Amino acid sequence: MIADVRPGIYGARGKLRTGGVLGDLFGVKHTGSAPVSEKTGSIKGILGRSPVNLKRRTLFVNPNLSITTGKALGKAGDTPICIVNQTGRGRAVLLNFTMWSYAKLAVHEGNDDAVAFFRTLFAEAGATPPLGLEDSAGRRHRNIEAMRWRTGHGTQVIALHGPTLGTWPEPNGGTPDPPPEPFSRGLDTGVPVVVRFAEPRYVHELRTGRHSDGLTRTFKTSATAFTATLLVASSRPFHAPILSVVTDSARRGQALGIRVAIPGHVANECSRSRPLIRGGKNPRLVQDQPYRTGRTSRVENADCVERTRGQGEKSRQPICLRHGPDRECSDQMKRSETVSAEM
């Protein structure tokens, strides 16, 4: 267990508790409330089986704290920091400094000892990163964040974006030009990024269509300031959808029936379809709309679809592609323009 500062000394409504309630867990004793104190501190020692070494830096600490059964790996002035307490079959670690006073790990020119400290701390807790971002020289990339969403078994959507808020002097959140490192070459200039996965994955890059040649642990791409790079990483191979026309003919103003089959597709996973050609004087593709399908789907629509909730369910939710999911469509449109899933 890891805590930053003052755990358990305030109640749910912010009322001060006498002595706190987690002192025994962290091996410390709180001696009352006091304003944070700005002090220079460092950390050096052995955490579990790993050495830690945090160089001297200014931190805001809680001075009203003393050690009982814990062991401090560092001090800020005369205040103990990084207090480790053996409890049960594990350890509880109280940093005793505020995270907002800690080094900004996204700052491009920052020291790596601040990152190494937390990597060691998390590794000793059994938490390892599922992926890493490196520059072209193999160094840790900074100021680029990877956000992940799980979609189905063994498949994730990954968004690479940066720079992070607080790494440029814009009090109102404006867009700097040029942006901070590593995007200093301009807003529209991509920065090389190597994504390193903990386990081999099939990787596909949205927008560009680039993909890995089979399973890989590394994938080379680029990131542009304030524009997300979207990747799909999966433990299974990707299969292109197969489209087939289910009607003998098509006339202007009428719907064209199209069957979409995805080889190896698992029922009730998200698919995306853009089969919609609106007839009339100026035929055009209308907006994409994600929905859940089974292994095959039949599409007959122009502006409105219905989303099937799941296998065997008869209820459908109408979605107007022109106006969004919160707008109702006419009964005529609902009857003639639908998406149905064959389970």
Buried (B, 14 or more C-beta within 10 A) or exposed (E): BBBBBBBBBBEEEEEEEEEBBBBBBBBBBBEEEEEBBEBEBBBEBEBBEEEBBBEEBEBBBBBBBEBEBBBBBBBBEEBBBBBBBEBEEEBBBBBBBBEEBBBBBBBBEBEEBBBBBBBBBEBBBEEEEEBBBBBEEEEBBBBBBBEEEEEEEEBBBBBBBBBBEEBBEEEEEEEBEEBBBBBBEEBEEBBBBBBBBEEBBBBBBBEEEEBBEEBBBBBBBEBBBEBBBBBBBBEEEBEEBEEEEEEEEEEEEEBBBBBBBBEEBEEBBEBEBEBBBBBEEEEEEBEEBEBBBBBBBBBBBBBBBBBBBEEEEEEBEBBBBEEEEEEEBEEEBBEBBBBBBEE
